[in-house]
């Protein structure tokens, strides 16, 4: 049995509380199997990769939820229409090519 940092069920629940995610899930035809499978994979990956002597706090959980939502958008086939923003809280918004390129430039320049 895996010792999850956040269980797959709790991961889905936390994602549903992120502004915009529930609407995208309900209105864009993302199947419940995408939610479940992606939650199982993300929860297991994080549990396997996280050192036991390392603390897991709320900011870590936020990044885990962000990764989960990004993957749901990809596997649900809507990542070309929606993205996850983190300014200063998680939110699912319409995809913006300009915002994406600006974020990549910030990451590459180390800002």
C-alpha positions in Angstrom: 0.0 0.0 0.0 1.3 3.4 -0.9 1.7 6.1 1.8 0.2 9.0 -0.1 1.1 12.6 0.7 -2.4 13.4 -0.5 -4.7 10.6 -1.4 -6.0 10.5 -5.0 -9.5 11.2 -3.7 -8.4 14.2 -1.8 -6.4 15.4 -4.8 -9.6 15.4 -6.9 -11.5 17.2 -4.1 -8.8 19.9 -3.8 -8.8 20.4 -7.5 -12.5 20.8 -7.6 -12.2 23.7 -5.2 -9.8 25.6 -7.6 -11.6 28.4 -9.3 -12.6 27.4 -12.9 -11.6 23.7 -12.7 -15.1 22.3 -11.9 -16.6 24.3 -14.7 -14.0 23.1 -17.2 -14.5 19.5 -16.0 -18.3 19.7 -16.3 -18.5 21.7 -19.5 -15.6 20.3 -21.6 -16.4 16.6 -21.6 -13.5 15.5 -19.5 -14.4 12.0 -18.3 -14.3 10.9 -14.6 -11.8 8.2 -15.7 -9.4 11.0 -16.6 -9.8 12.5 -13.1 -9.3 9.1 -11.3 -6.4 7.8 -13.4 -4.5 11.1 -13.3 -5.1 11.4 -9.5 -3.8 7.9 -9.0 -0.7 8.6 -11.1 0.2 12.0 -9.5 -0.5 10.8 -6.0 1.7 7.7 -6.4 4.5 9.7 -8.2 4.7 12.3 -5.5 4.6 9.6 -2.7 7.4 7.7 -4.4 9.6 10.8 -5.1 9.2 12.5 -1.7 11.9 11.9 0.8 10.5 10.6 4.2 12.6 13.0 6.1 11.4 16.0 4.1 8.3 17.9 5.3 5.3 18.3 3.1 3.5 21.6 3.6 0.7 23.6 2.1 2.8 25.1 -0.6 3.9 21.6 -1.7 0.3 20.5 -1.8 -0.5 23.5 -4.0 2.1 22.6 -6.5 0.9 19.0 -6.4 -2.7 20.1 -7.2 -1.3 22.4 -9.9 0.5 19.5 -11.6 -2.6 17.4 -11.3 -4.9 20.0 -12.9 -2.3 20.5 -15.7 -2.3 16.8 -16.4 -6.1 16.6 -16.4 -6.2 19.4 -18.9 -3.7 17.6 -21.1 -5.3 14.1 -20.9 -8.7 15.6 -21.1 -7.8 17.2 -24.4 -8.4 20.8 -23.4 -4.9 22.1 -22.7 -5.0 24.1 -25.9 -8.0 26.0 -24.4 -7.2 26.2 -20.7 -4.2 26.6 -18.4 -3.5 26.8 -14.7 -2.5 30.2 -13.4 -0.9 30.8 -10.0 -1.3 34.5 -9.3 -1.4 34.4 -6.2 -3.8 31.5 -6.0 -4.5 28.6 -8.4 -7.1 29.3 -11.1 -8.0 27.6 -14.4 -8.3 30.2 -17.2 -8.5 30.3 -20.9 -5.2 29.5 -22.6 -3.1 32.4 -23.6 -0.2 31.9 -26.0 1.3 35.3 -25.0 1.2 34.4 -21.3 2.7 31.1 -22.0 5.7 32.6 -23.9 6.2 35.2 -21.2 6.3 32.6 -18.5 8.8 30.5 -20.5 11.0 33.6 -20.9 10.8 34.4 -17.2 11.8 30.8 -16.3 14.7 30.8 -18.9 16.0 34.1 -17.7 15.8 33.0 -14.0 13.4 35.7 -12.9 
